Amino acid sequence: MKQDKNPLATLDRSQLEAMRAAGAEVLEYRRVLLKGGLNVVGEMLRGQGAFVEYDHYPADDVFDAETHAQYYYHAHRGSEGEHGHFHTFLRAAGMPPGTEPWPADNPGTEPWPAGEEALSHLVAISMDAYGEPIGLFTVNRWVTGDTWYAAADVIRMLERFDIDHAHPSWPANRWLGAMLRLYRPQIEALILARDAAVAAWARSHPQQDVFEDRALEITSQLAISVEEQIAAVEAALGPSARKGA
């Protein structure tokens, strides 16, 4: 996906202010970690032994029992410049009322998690070797073994992602939630593009179970820069907002 020249200019002011606050949080958590010679990726790997492809870090994932948000870090794609990536989820108990898997009657060849075990992948964040975010992407269902929900429902889930405890790292947990708020418009667009990609693939491969087709892994992606996103938010807010900062 390509961004137009400052696409944030069309957003309403309240959303831009929320993104501005999230950007300040992202920078603050990074500052606190850097002051100790740390970064968010290192926080995931600390005390976990050798870094092994496909393994989850931390080993049992990170889960908030109140919000039902969940995430883990791992590596396997071998993408240029990527050290690994975070996968973010929301479990069924934390989803907005009325949320149901789509399609309601799973037509696939593999079972989906159901009941309390159902969870939805939200978005993944690619990280470089220095612990800095470099991209966002969405994936097909088989990649994370989740339950499939329509884009409109996944978008409603985004505001519920919140890890409000200190395991394995308070600043890393808060940084991740702030990233989802800072990039909320782009993440919504990626989720919509995900559904469009899956639908197009299903039409062109009618004999395949689209949700299990290993030939379709990444369904949408976007390169990112925190500094550029914050600058775009400030530009959209205008000079008067910067003066009042």
VENVEN-V953926 format. One record per pair of residues at least 4 apart in sequence whose C-alpha atoms are under 8 Angstrom apart, sorted by the first residue. I is the first residue (numbers start at 1). J is the second residue. D is the distance in whole Angstrom. If there is no record, write none. Layout:
((I & J & D) (I & J & D))
This chain:
((1 & 220 & 7) (1 & 221 & 6) (1 & 222 & 6) (2 & 222 & 7) (3 & 7 & 7) (6 & 232 & 6) (6 & 236 & 8) (8 & 16 & 8) (8 & 232 & 7) (8 & 233 & 7) (8 & 236 & 6) (9 & 235 & 8) (9 & 236 & 5) (9 & 237 & 8) (11 & 15 & 7) (11 & 16 & 7) (12 & 16 & 6) (13 & 17 & 6) (13 & 237 & 7) (14 & 18 & 6) (15 & 19 & 6) (16 & 20 & 6) (16 & 233 & 6) (16 & 236 & 8) (16 & 237 & 7) (17 & 21 & 6) (17 & 237 & 8) (18 & 22 & 6) (18 & 181 & 7) (18 & 182 & 8) (19 & 23 & 6) (19 & 181 & 6) (19 & 182 & 5) (19 & 183 & 7) (19 & 184 & 8) (19 & 233 & 7) (20 & 24 & 6) (20 & 182 & 7) (20 & 230 & 7) (20 & 233 & 6) (20 & 234 & 7) (21 & 25 & 6) (22 & 26 & 6) (22 & 178 & 5) (22 & 179 & 7) (22 & 181 & 6) (22 & 182 & 5) (23 & 27 & 6) (23 & 178 & 7) (23 & 179 & 8) (23 & 182 & 6) (23 & 226 & 8) (23 & 230 & 6) (24 & 28 & 6) (25 & 29 & 6) (25 & 175 & 7) (25 & 178 & 6) (26 & 30 & 6) (26 & 175 & 5) (26 & 178 & 6) (26 & 179 & 7) (27 & 31 & 6) (28 & 32 & 6) (29 & 33 & 6) (29 & 171 & 5) (29 & 172 & 7) (29 & 174 & 8) (29 & 175 & 6) (30 & 34 & 6) (30 & 39 & 7) (30 & 40 & 8) (30 & 171 & 8) (30 & 175 & 8) (31 & 35 & 6) (32 & 36 & 7) (32 & 171 & 8) (33 & 37 & 6) (33 & 38 & 5) (33 & 39 & 5) (33 & 40 & 7) (33 & 171 & 7) (34 & 38 & 5) (34 & 39 & 6) (38 & 42 & 6) (38 & 43 & 7) (39 & 43 & 6) (39 & 130 & 8) (39 & 131 & 6) (39 & 132 & 8) (39 & 172 & 8) (40 & 44 & 7) (40 & 131 & 6) (40 & 171 & 8) (40 & 172 & 5) (40 & 175 & 8) (41 & 45 & 7) (41 & 73 & 8) (41 & 127 & 8) (41 & 131 & 5) (42 & 46 & 6) (42 & 131 & 7) (43 & 168 & 7) (43 & 169 & 6) (43 & 172 & 7) (44 & 48 & 8) (44 & 57 & 6) (44 & 58 & 6) (44 & 73 & 7) (44 & 168 & 7) (44 & 169 & 8) (45 & 49 & 8) (45 & 51 & 7) (45 & 57 & 6) (45 & 58 & 7) (48 & 57 & 7) (48 & 58 & 7) (48 & 59 & 8) (51 & 55 & 8) (52 & 75 & 8) (53 & 74 & 7) (53 & 75 & 5) (53 & 76 & 5) (54 & 74 & 6) (54 & 75 & 6) (54 & 76 & 6) (55 & 59 & 7) (55 & 74 & 6) (55 & 75 & 8) (56 & 60 & 7) (56 & 61 & 7) (56 & 72 & 6) (56 & 73 & 6) (56 & 74 & 5) (57 & 61 & 6) (57 & 72 & 6) (57 & 73 & 5) (57 & 74 & 6) (58 & 62 & 7) (58 & 72 & 7) (58 & 73 & 7) (58 & 168 & 7) (61 & 70 & 7) (61 & 71 & 6) (61 & 72 & 5) (62 & 70 & 5) (62 & 71 & 5) (62 & 72 & 6) (62 & 167 & 7) (62 & 168 & 7) (63 & 68 & 7) (63 & 69 & 6) (63 & 70 & 4) (63 & 71 & 7) (63 & 163 & 7) (64 & 68 & 5) (64 & 69 & 6) (64 & 70 & 7) (64 & 162 & 8) (64 & 163 & 6) (64 & 164 & 7) (64 & 165 & 7) (65 & 69 & 8) (67 & 94 & 6) (67 & 160 & 7) (67 & 161 & 7) (67 & 162 & 6) (67 & 163 & 7) (68 & 90 & 6) (68 & 91 & 5) (68 & 92 & 8) (68 & 93 & 6) (68 & 94 & 5) (68 & 161 & 8) (69 & 88 & 8) (69 & 89 & 6) (69 & 90 & 5) (69 & 91 & 6) (69 & 94 & 7) (69 & 160 & 7) (69 & 161 & 5) (69 & 162 & 6) (69 & 163 & 6) (70 & 88 & 6) (70 & 89 & 5) (70 & 90 & 6) (70 & 91 & 7) (70 & 161 & 8) (70 & 163 & 8) (71 & 86 & 7) (71 & 87 & 5) (71 & 88 & 4) (71 & 89 & 6) (72 & 86 & 6) (72 & 87 & 6) (72 & 88 & 7) (73 & 84 & 7) (73 & 85 & 6) (73 & 86 & 4) (73 & 87 & 6) (74 & 84 & 5) (74 & 85 & 6) (74 & 86 & 7) (75 & 83 & 7) (75 & 84 & 4) (75 & 85 & 6) (76 & 84 & 7) (77 & 84 & 8) (78 & 82 & 7) (78 & 83 & 8) (81 & 128 & 6) (81 & 129 & 7) (82 & 126 & 6) (82 & 127 & 6) (82 & 128 & 5) (82 & 129 & 7) (82 & 134 & 8) (83 & 126 & 8) (83 & 127 & 6) (83 & 128 & 5) (83 & 129 & 5) (84 & 126 & 6) (84 & 127 & 6) (84 & 128 & 7) (85 & 124 & 6) (85 & 125 & 5) (85 & 126 & 4) (85 & 127 & 5) (86 & 124 & 5) (86 & 125 & 5) (86 & 126 & 7) (86 & 127 & 8) (87 & 121 & 7) (87 & 122 & 8) (87 & 123 & 6) (87 & 124 & 5) (87 & 125 & 7) (88 & 121 & 6) (88 & 122 & 6) (88 & 123 & 6) (88 & 124 & 6) (89 & 119 & 7) (89 & 120 & 5) (89 & 121 & 4) (89 & 122 & 5) (89 & 123 & 8) (89 & 161 & 8) (90 & 94 & 6) (90 & 95 & 7) (90 & 119 & 6) (90 & 120 & 5) (90 & 121 & 7) (90 & 122 & 7) (90 & 157 & 7) (90 & 160 & 8) (90 & 161 & 7) (91 & 95 & 7) (91 & 116 & 7) (91 & 117 & 7) (91 & 118 & 6) (91 & 119 & 4) (91 & 120 & 6) (92 & 115 & 7) (92 & 116 & 6) (92 & 117 & 7) (92 & 118 & 5) (92 & 119 & 6) (92 & 120 & 8) (93 & 116 & 7) (94 & 160 & 7) (95 & 99 & 7) (95 & 157 & 6) (95 & 160 & 8) (96 & 156 & 7) (96 & 157 & 7) (99 & 153 & 6) (100 & 104 & 7) (100 & 149 & 7) (101 & 147 & 7) (101 & 148 & 6) (101 & 149 & 5) (101 & 150 & 7) (102 & 106 & 7) (102 & 148 & 6) (102 & 149 & 5) (102 & 150 & 6) (103 & 107 & 7) (103 & 148 & 8) (103 & 149 & 8) (106 & 111 & 8) (106 & 112 & 8) (108 & 209 & 6) (108 & 211 & 7) (108 & 212 & 8) (109 & 209 & 7) (109 & 212 & 8) (110 & 212 & 7) (112 & 118 & 8) (112 & 145 & 7) (112 & 146 & 7) (112 & 147 & 5) (112 & 148 & 8) (113 & 117 & 5) (113 & 118 & 5) (113 & 119 & 7) (113 & 145 & 8) (113 & 146 & 6) (113 & 147 & 6) (114 & 118 & 4) (114 & 147 & 7) (118 & 146 & 7) (118 & 147 & 6) (119 & 146 & 6) (119 & 147 & 6) (120 & 146 & 6) (120 & 147 & 6) (120 & 148 & 6) (120 & 149 & 7) (120 & 154 & 7) (121 & 144 & 7) (121 & 146 & 6) (121 & 147 & 8) (122 & 138 & 7) (122 & 154 & 6) (122 & 157 & 8) (122 & 158 & 7) (122 & 191 & 8) (123 & 136 & 7) (123 & 137 & 6) (123 & 138 & 5) (123 & 139 & 8) (123 & 187 & 7) (123 & 191 & 8) (124 & 136 & 6) (124 & 137 & 5) (124 & 138 & 6) (125 & 133 & 7) (125 & 134 & 8) (125 & 135 & 6) (125 & 136 & 5) (125 & 137 & 7) (126 & 133 & 6) (126 & 134 & 6) (126 & 135 & 5) (126 & 136 & 6) (126 & 137 & 8) (127 & 131 & 6) (127 & 132 & 5) (127 & 133 & 4) (127 & 134 & 6) (127 & 135 & 7) (128 & 132 & 5) (128 & 133 & 6) (128 & 134 & 6) (133 & 224 & 7) (133 & 225 & 7) (133 & 226 & 8) (134 & 223 & 6) (134 & 224 & 5) (134 & 225 & 6) (135 & 221 & 7) (135 & 222 & 6) (135 & 223 & 4) (135 & 224 & 5) (135 & 225 & 8) (136 & 187 & 8) (136 & 221 & 6) (136 & 222 & 5) (136 & 223 & 6) (136 & 224 & 7) (137 & 190 & 7) (137 & 218 & 7) (137 & 219 & 7) (137 & 220 & 5) (137 & 221 & 4) (137 & 222 & 6) (138 & 190 & 7) (138 & 191 & 7) (138 & 194 & 6) (138 & 218 & 6) (138 & 219 & 6) (138 & 220 & 5) (138 & 221 & 6) (139 & 143 & 6) (139 & 144 & 8) (139 & 194 & 7) (139 & 217 & 6) (139 & 218 & 5) (139 & 219 & 5) (139 & 220 & 7) (140 & 144 & 8) (140 & 194 & 8) (140 & 198 & 8) (140 & 211 & 6) (140 & 212 & 8) (140 & 216 & 7) (140 & 217 & 5) (140 & 218 & 6) (140 & 219 & 6) (141 & 145 & 6) (141 & 146 & 6) (141 & 147 & 7) (141 & 148 & 6) (141 & 211 & 5) (141 & 212 & 7) (142 & 146 & 7) (142 & 211 & 6) (142 & 212 & 5) (142 & 213 & 8) (142 & 214 & 8) (142 & 217 & 8) (143 & 217 & 7) (149 & 153 & 6) (149 & 154 & 6) (150 & 154 & 6) (150 & 195 & 7) (151 & 155 & 6) (151 & 191 & 6) (151 & 192 & 6) (151 & 194 & 8) (151 & 195 & 6) (152 & 156 & 6) (152 & 192 & 8) (153 & 157 & 6) (154 & 158 & 7) (154 & 191 & 8) (155 & 188 & 6) (155 & 191 & 7) (156 & 160 & 8) (157 & 161 & 7) (158 & 180 & 7) (158 & 184 & 8) (159 & 181 & 8) (161 & 177 & 6) (162 & 174 & 8) (162 & 177 & 6) (163 & 173 & 6) (163 & 174 & 7) (163 & 177 & 7) (164 & 170 & 8) (164 & 173 & 7) (164 & 174 & 7) (165 & 170 & 6) (165 & 173 & 8) (166 & 170 & 4) (166 & 171 & 8) (166 & 173 & 7) (167 & 173 & 8) (168 & 172 & 8) (168 & 173 & 8) (169 & 173 & 6) (170 & 174 & 6) (171 & 175 & 6) (172 & 176 & 6) (173 & 177 & 7) (174 & 178 & 6) (175 & 179 & 6) (176 & 180 & 7) (177 & 181 & 7) (178 & 182 & 6) (179 & 183 & 6) (180 & 184 & 6) (180 & 187 & 8) (182 & 229 & 8) (183 & 187 & 6) (183 & 229 & 8) (184 & 188 & 6) (185 & 189 & 6) (186 & 190 & 6) (187 & 191 & 6) (188 & 192 & 6) (189 & 193 & 6) (190 & 194 & 6) (190 & 220 & 6) (190 & 221 & 7) (190 & 222 & 8) (191 & 195 & 7) (191 & 220 & 8) (192 & 196 & 6) (193 & 197 & 6) (193 & 219 & 7) (193 & 220 & 6) (194 & 198 & 6) (194 & 219 & 5) (194 & 220 & 5) (195 & 199 & 6) (195 & 219 & 8) (196 & 200 & 6) (197 & 201 & 6) (197 & 219 & 6) (197 & 220 & 8) (198 & 202 & 6) (198 & 210 & 7) (198 & 211 & 8) (198 & 219 & 7) (199 & 203 & 6) (200 & 204 & 6) (201 & 205 & 6) (201 & 210 & 7) (201 & 216 & 8) (202 & 206 & 6) (202 & 208 & 7) (202 & 209 & 8) (202 & 210 & 5) (205 & 210 & 8) (208 & 212 & 8) (208 & 213 & 7) (209 & 213 & 6) (210 & 216 & 8) (213 & 217 & 8) (224 & 228 & 8) (224 & 229 & 8) (225 & 229 & 6) (226 & 230 & 6) (227 & 231 & 6) (228 & 232 & 6) (229 & 233 & 6) (230 & 234 & 6) (231 & 235 & 6) (232 & 236 & 6) (233 & 237 & 6) (234 & 238 & 6) (234 & 239 & 8) (234 & 241 & 8) (234 & 242 & 7) (235 & 239 & 7) (237 & 241 & 6) (237 & 242 & 8) (238 & 242 & 7) (239 & 243 & 6) (240 & 244 & 6) (241 & 245 & 6))
